[in-house]
């Protein structure tokens, strides 16, 4: 196998592993209403199950695992992690109480903590910076692919065989991909496209690399808000369609799978191409692309949530689904250039800790809490109005993307010079 085909194979397999990651997350979102009805819990508790319960362990364990990934075999870490989160997803389908389900989702979070940071580090070592936006865009397509099949399989299997069967069906493919990763991938050399490679720094030194770049700070704030609004919207989207537009489980799951899956794939692919193409002319386009995309999405999202006509709502929200994960293409591409090569997995894990504790942990919970608070006044439409927090926060997010662009070129150059100095 040629070097070009080998690195494309690595990327393709990592995309599939990442897809099982989101497949196992999304199946929960597809069956929130049946779980609510069986266990008699409120939207605030469901928000915790879909957010903080998972995110707390996912984010916290990511740091120590990433420090291992910056020093040891990343392929093995990904393979073991994939096997764990897949097995815990299967166990989610065997529970008999709400708290057992919560414990199983904690297990999924523990497994998934070791998936993304090592993958980002590996991709940065096999793709040069000028091609990294496209590679990260393709890798991030694992999210909408996982979301597509998570909703499609989860909702339709649940409609026929009950919600527990959905977890059993979607958990098994990950075991196969874990074995494929372990026995067909090779660990790439560190810093394959970096002029110099320093040793992996201690945690404090790595943290200083992260916080002393202004563009990295603004990019982190923007991405955290994007995670907050995006996860809040995706977790509750199916329930919104059920309560406001009275769509059945199979119908809404099929719709969500198609618009979130296909829209997300197209959005990430277009974003990756634009970031690589326009970024060659002006590096600031790497943050301007998501800023403009989210700005354009605000009116579609707002009107889609408020309009009463179901078909118009579905079309408008379908346009919105082009952008929920666009920010990740910029975030992961730029992070590989804003920190040293032997700090990439740790930087990814630190970002995931922030994004998931605040974004994934807080977004679904805040919307659920607002929905419960508004229920006495608006009934089933309380969720519709609670979800409007997303478009409002998006304006704040866009500001930070543009602020990141002000120092981006200087920060990228400073990282190159700092790593060169560390090697002398």
N, C-alpha and C positions, 0 to 999 in steps of 0.2 A: 504494500500500500504506500503510495506516495505521501510526502510530507503534507501536501495540501489536502488530500483526501483524509489523512489521519486527523488533522486538526478539525476538519468539518465533521468527522465522525464523533469526535469528542464533544463538539458543540451540540450536535443532534442528540446524543445520548443524555447530555446534561439538561437539554430542554425537556426531554421526556421525563427525567427524574424530577425536574422542577414542576412539570405538569402534574405528576402524582402528588406532589406536595400540596398544590392548590386543589386538586381533585378531592383529597382527603379533608381539606378545610371546607370546601364549597358544599359538600354533601350535607353538612350540618345546616347550612343556610337554606338549602332546598327543602328541609323538613322541619323548620322551626315551628310552623303552625301545628302539625300533628304532635310534636313533642309538648308544646304548650297545652294542648287539649288533654293529653294523657296525664301529664304530671301537674296540671293546674298551677302554673307559675305565671307571674306577670311579665310585662315587656322589659322591666328593669332587670329582672333575674335572667331572662333570655339574653339581654344585652351583655351581661357578665359572662354567660356561657359562651357566646359567640365572640367575645373580646378578651376581657382581662384574664379570665381563667386560663385561656390559651397563651396569651401574650406574655404574662408574667414569667412563666418558665421558659418560653421560647426566647425571650429577650435576655434574661439573666444568664442562662446557660450558654448563650452564643459567645460571650466574651472568653471564658476559659477554653471552649472548643476552638475558637478562632486562634488563640495563642498557640494551641497545639498545631493547627493547620499552617501557621507561619513557620513551624519548625519541623513538622513530621509529614508523613504521607497523606496528602489530601484526598486521593482516590479512596483509600480505605475508610477515612472518616465519612465521606459522602455515602459509601456503600452501607456501612453500619447504621448510619442515621436513617437512611431510606428504609432499611429493614425494620427499624424500631417504629417509625411513624406509621408504616403500613400495618404492622401487627397491632398497634394500639387502635387503629381505625377499625380493624376487624373486631377487636374487643368492644368497641363502642356499640356494635350491633348485638351484643350479648347481655347488656345491662338490664337490670330490673328496677332501678330507681334513678331519680334525677341526679343524685350525688355520685352514684357510680358512673353515670355518663360524664359528669364534670371531671371525675378522676381520670377517666379514659382520655378526655380531651387534653388534660394536663400531660398525659403520656405522649399524645401526638405532638404537643408543643415541645417536649423534651427531645423527641427525635428530630423534629424539623429544625431545631436550633443548630444542628451540624450540617445542614444542607447547602445553604446559600453562600456563606463567607468562603469556604474552600473552593466552591465553583467559580466565584468571581476572581479569586486569586489564580486559579488554573487558566481561565480564559485570558487574563491579562498577560500571562506568560506565553501564550501561543498566538495571540493576535497583536500586531503593532498598534500604536496609538491611533494612526490614521484609519485603521479598520475596526477599531474597538467599539465605536458607536453602533455600527451595523451588527457586530457580534453580540453586544449587550442587548440591542434591540431584539435580535432573534432569540437570545436566551430568555429575555423577559416575556416573550410570547408564550412561554410555559405557563404563565399566569392565566391568560384568557383561554388557552387550550384546556387547562385544568378546570377552569370555571365552566367552560362549555360542557364538558362531559360530567362534571359534578352535578350541575343542574339537570342535564338531560337524563343521565342515569338515575341520579338520586330521586328526582321527582316522579319519574315514570315507574321506576321499580317500587317506590313507596306507594304509589297509587294502586298498584296491583298486589303487592305482597307485604305492605307495612313498612314503616320507616326503618326498622332494624335491618331489614334485608338490604337496604341501600348501602349501609356501612360495610356489610359483608362483601358486597359485589365490588365496591370501589377500592377496598383495602388490598385486595389480592395482587393487582398488577404491579404494585410497588415492590413486592418481594422479588418478582422476576427482574425488574430493572436494577435492583440492588445487586443481584448476582451478576448481571451483565456488566455493571460498573466495575465490580471487583475483579472479574476475570478477563475483561476485554480492554480496559483502559490502562495506560501507562502514566506514571507520574511525570509530568514535564519538568525540565530543568527550571530553576528559579530565575526570574528576570531575563527570560529568553529574548525580549525586545527592549531591554534597558541597557544603556551604555555601561553602567556600573551597578553593582549590587552590593549593598552593605549588609552586615549581619542583622538578624532580627533584634530590634531594640527591646529594652525593658519596657514594662507597661507604662510607666510615667513618661518616658521619652517618646513612646508611641502616641500617648495622649497629647503631648505638647505639639507634635506634628499636626495633629488633627485640629486643635483649637486655635493655632496661631495664624491660620489662613482665613481672612475675612470672608472670602467667597465660599469657603467650606461651611462656615457658620450660617450664612444666609441660605445656602443650598440645603442645609440640614433643617432649618426652620421651615422653609417652603415645602420640603418633602414630608415633614412631619404633619403639616396641615393637610397636604394632599392625601396622606395615609389616613388621617382622621376622617376627612370628608368622604374619601373613596370607600373605605371599609364600612363606615357607617351606612352609606348608601347601598352598597352591595348586600350587606347582611340583612337589611330591612326591605330591600326592593321587592322581593317576593311577597312578603306580608302586606306591603302597600298595595300591590296589585290584587291581592285577595280581599282586603278589607274595603278598599275604595272602589275597585272596578269589578269585584266579585268573580275573579278568574279562578278556575279550579286548579288543583295541584298539578296535574299533568299538563294542562294548558299553559299555566304561568311558568312552569319549569322548562318546557320546550322553548317558549319565547325567550326566557332569560338566557338559556344556553346558547341560542343562536345570536342574540344581539350582543351579549357580553363576550361570547367567544369570538365570533367573527369580527365584531367591532374592535375588540381588544387586539386581536392579531393584526388587523389592518392599521390600527392606530400606532402600535409599537413598531411595525415594519416601516411605515411612513416616517415616524419620528426618527428612527435609526438612520434612514437614508438622508433625511434633512439635516440631522445633526452632523453626520460625516461630510455631506456635500457643502452645506453652508458654513460649517465650522472651519473648513480649509481656508475660506475667505476671511472670516472673522470669528475667533473662538467664542465670542459672546453669543453667537447664535445657538450654542449648546445649552444656554439657559433661556434665551429668547424664544426658542421653539416651544417648550412647554408653557411658558408664560402666555404667549399668544393663544395657544390651543385652549388653555383653561379659561382665558378671558372670553373667547368666543363661545365656550360651552355654557356660560352662566345663564344667558337668556333662555336657551333651550331647556335646561334643567328646571329653571323656575316655572316656566309656562307648563312644562310637562307634568310637574307635580300639582299645579293648581287647576288645570283644565279638567272638565268633567267628561268630555268625550274620550272614550277608551282608545279608539284607533289613533286619534291625534296624539294622545299621551304616549302611546307605544312608539309612534314615529319619532316624536321629539326626544324621548328618552333613548331611542335607538341611536340618534345622532350623538348624544352625550356619551354613549359607551365607547366612542372612539378614543376618549382621552383619560379614563381613570388611572391608567398605569403609565402614561407617557413620561411622567416625571422620573420614573425609575430608570429609563434609558439614559437620561442626562446624569442622574445621580451616580449610577454605577460606572458610567464611562468616565466622568470627571474625577470621581474618588480615586480611581486607579492612577490618575496623573497628579493628584493633589497630595498624595502620601507616598512614602518610599515603597519600593517593591516588596520588601520583607515585612511591611506593615499592612498590606492590603486586606488580608483576611480579618485582622483585628479591627481595622477601620470599618469594614463591612459589618462586622458583628456589633460594633459600637453604634453604628447607624441603625441597625436592626433593633437594638435594644431601645433606642430613643423612639424610633418610628412605631414599634409595636407596643411598647408600654403606653405611650401617649396616644398614638394614632389608632392602632388596632384595639388596644385596651379601652381607650376613652371614647372613640367615635360611636361604636354600636351601643355602649352603655348610656352615653349622653342622649342619644336619640330615643332609646327605650325609656329613659327617665322622663324626658320631655313629653313623650307620648302618654305615659301614665299620668303626668301632671295635667295635660290638656284633655284627657279623656272625659272628665265630667262636663266639659263645655262642648266638645266636638264629637264624642262617641268614637266610632271606628275611623273617622277622618282625623283623629288626633295624630296619627302617625304621619299623615300627609304634611301637616303643618310642622311637626317636629323635624322632618327631613329638610325643611327649608334652611336649617342652620348651615347646610353644605354650601349653597351658593353664596351666602353671606361671608363665610370664612374663606372662600376661594379668592375673593378680592384681596384679602390680606396676604394670601399665598403668592399671588402674582407680583405684589410689591417686592417681596424678598427674592424672587427670581431675577428681577431687574437689578436689584441691589447687588446680587452675586456677580452679575456681569461686569460691574465697575472695576473689580480687582482681579478678575479671573485670569487674565493673561499674565499679570505679574506674579500671581500665586503659583501658577503652573511652572513658570520659569524658576521661581525661588525653590520649589521642591527639587527640580533637576540639579540645581547648584548645591543644595544641602546634601543630597545623596552623594554627589561627586566628592564633596568635602569629607564626608564620613568615611569614604573609602581610601583617603590619602593618609 
